Amino acid sequence: MENLNQLNFSFLKESGEIGALESKKLKWNISLIESCSILSRTGIPGFDYVINCYRGCSFGCLHCYASFMKKFTRHKENWGDFVDVKVNAVDLIKKEIKRVNKGSVFLSSVTDPYVPIEAKFKLTRGVIECLINTDFEVTILTRSPLVTRDIDVFKKLKSIEIGLSIPTDREDIRKIFEPNATPISARIQALRRLKEAKIKTYAFIAPLLPLNPENLGKLLDPVTDYVMLDGLNYSWKVSGIIQRHGFEYILNPEWIREVAKKLQTQLGEKFSAFI
């Protein structure tokens, strides 16, 4: 495992990622590792496989369920302060699709496929390029506008859907729960660019945070093919924040149903909720 703590982050300026990550101090511990496999079977409903080109996530959202990965990776850093780069991801996928070349695949389940350092390593792009001549149905979910860099590759896939996680329409709320992730406006703009490129798009309102449902619905309607909502399933991770800011109402099933009702009215048949 090679450690890159002194990595020059100039590539983030070139990609525009530093502008998006306004509050992040670039202090991630980045390590190069080799993985045993990259195309993994999954129990996630609707998918056969998952691909995670990175381990850890520098967005480090405070509500993130994937922080449990620290139990297996033995990292001492806080969740969000480390990323392990699976440098052999592309070589692995080339071998693995010789055995399996169809099914539904999700990127990613325990990281963001477009973490900022993807701008340099391009592993997610490389893996997706390998799927071009296969029968995989590809679904991507990210918080990063970096995803638009790969529109040229997406257009070559037989089946592709791309979603942005947008848990709120309020930037002040995003800064509380996702201080190192990209601004909501950048995510909306990414969906717009993907939609203009005639790529199927969706928004995942999850975890549901304080928001104006009418406004969010208005923002999402023209840039998505469908919208899904899910609640804050790991509220204990941010219980202190919720209490400190008086956000207890977001855990109230009645409030959640009311939000879902308003989004349903705004978005019609394209909206569904896991509540």
Salt bridges, closest charged atoms under 4 A:
GLU22 OE1 - ARG174 NH2 3.93
GLU22 OE2 - LYS175 NZ 3.73
ASP81 OD1 - LYS24 NZ 3.49
ASP84 OD2 - ARG55 NH2 2.78
ASP84 OD2 - HIS75 NE2 3.20
GLU118 OE2 - ARG149 NH2 2.68
GLU129 OE2 - ARG125 NE 3.61
ASP135 OD1 - LYS158 NZ 2.73
ASP150 OD1 - ARG125 NH1 2.76
ASP150 OD1 - ARG149 NE 2.77
ASP152 OD2 - ARG125 NH2 2.78
GLU161 OE2 - LYS200 NZ 3.33
GLU171 OE2 - ARG174 NH2 2.31
ASP172 OD2 - ARG170 NH2 2.74
GLU178 OE2 - HIS63 NE2 2.94
GLU178 OE2 - ARG143 NH2 2.89
GLU178 OE1 - ARG187 NH2 2.76
GLU214 OE2 - LYS262 NZ 3.77
ASP221 OD1 - LYS270 NZ 3.09
ASP225 OD1 - LYS195 NZ 2.66
